[in-house]
Amino acid sequence: MCPVTRVVIIGGGPGGYEAALVASQLGAQVTLVSAGGLGGSTVLTDCVPSKALIAAAEVVSAAGQGARMGVGQAPTLAVDLGSVNARILALAEAQSSDIARGLANAGVDVIDARATLAGPNEVLIDAADGPRSLAADAVLLATGARPRISPTAQPDGERILTWEQLYTLESLPQRLVVVGSGVTGAEFAGAYRALGSEVVLVSSRDRVLPGEDADAAAVIEDVFARRGITVMPRSRAAAAERSGDGVVVTLDNGERVEGSHCLMAIGSVPNTESLGLDQAGVATDAAGFITVDKVSRTGARGVYAAGDCTGVLMLASVAAMQGRIAMWHALGDSVHPLNLHTVSSTVFTDPEIATVGVTQRDLDEGRVDAVAVRLPLATNARAKMQGIDDGFIKVFAQSGSHTVLGGVVVAPRASELIYPLTLAVENRLTVDQLASTFTIYPSLTGSIAEAARRLHTSS
């Protein structure tokens, strides 16, 4: 039996429920305390709903491609946003129910309640049947994050919205003003434009997606322009307010941008207040994120943290891995520290952007001695067949050893296409090993092998 037997997990998102499954598998007595439904924001209000909305937008986009494929123009689709959103919420609830069944089958005790720390080994819960205390040998905090709210742009759930509130809309916004050009803002801007809304994207930076590969961001900007999205670079929103049946977003230069709705996508804040962190000796940074090491430990003995509340890298996959690592470490199993270098991520625009490993900026600023090859998808036979005009494959290889250090894929389903590059980075494969592996002809993955072949001589 594992030396730690009583595990209490606060939070039911990926960091929490994946940790619970691992701890149960290793023989611990596991209690998961979660208020508001299992799956957390990832399943209920963020990742699953937003990607389901994007999937609906893809159907509309695909229907418009008939003429160029030689099969005639499809009739114009009528988007019933109320029905789209009803399906999205049903999908989220179904996923949450699947998680609940998985935890029940694993023997995890799930309590619907809010919880606070009374110390590093005691959790206080306020459940429907009254408050009580849970003793714990190990505690995992996985309480997630929520949309950042501007005091001058208070969401009302009707016209001024966070990304968690979009799924109550019954009709398509006529003119959607999106404030924020990061991943969330760009994804929703593209999706709502495809569904039929007029979209204005207000960006405080020089370009859309400032945190992504510059070449990839340039592709998305070009696509947005062709599809009629108005991007306002170097424009900071000072306020947003209701105006009759619409909204007015005021920029810091005094310019006013009118719309029917406004989506505020200006980042996230951690759900770490009222957790009793001080009583347990758990430290946070200046922004309120819980400080953890690479095996998810906080500064308090026996207390771990995982997911968005740590601010490490706000991805569901990272949250889940942090939670697993925490339990492997707490329960004495074999564990490897979190390695962010091997994390792949995707921006679900159209086309998608997927990345892994080192970046172009690492090369440009001299932090990595590597070379890169970029191949446009327009020359790929499968891309021609599917009418794909935009996108590319980029592979980075270490000079001398030819080891694959990273890559960028800009393409439809880039989230799937990045996997071979992630395997190569994780396992330190060389470009020759990548290039000598068979690919299907015709296929988009053929361009990954082709880029690797070109790196054989250039690196």
Secondary structure, DSSP 8 states (H G I E B T S, - for coil): --S--EEEEE--SHHHHHHHHHHHHTT-EEEEE-SS-TTHHHHHTSHHHHHHHHHHHHHHHHHTTTGGGTS---------HHHHHHHHHHHHHHHHHHHHHHHHHTT-EEE-EEEEEEETTEEEEEETTEEEEEE-SEEEE---EEE--BTTB---SSSEE-TTSGGG--S--SEEEEE--SHHHHHHHHHHHHHT-EEEEE-SSSSSSTTS-HHHHHHHHHHHHHTT-EEETT--EEEEEEETTEEEEEETTS-EEEESEEEE---EEES-TTS-HHHHT--B-TTS-B---TT-B-SSTTEEE-SGGGTS---HHHHHHHHHHHHHHHTT-------GGG--EEE-SSSEEEEEES-HHHHHTTSS-EEEEEEEGGG-HHHHHHT--S-EEEEEEETTT-BEEEEEEEETTHHHHTHHHHHHHHTT-BHHHHHTS---SS-THHHHHHHHHHHHHH-
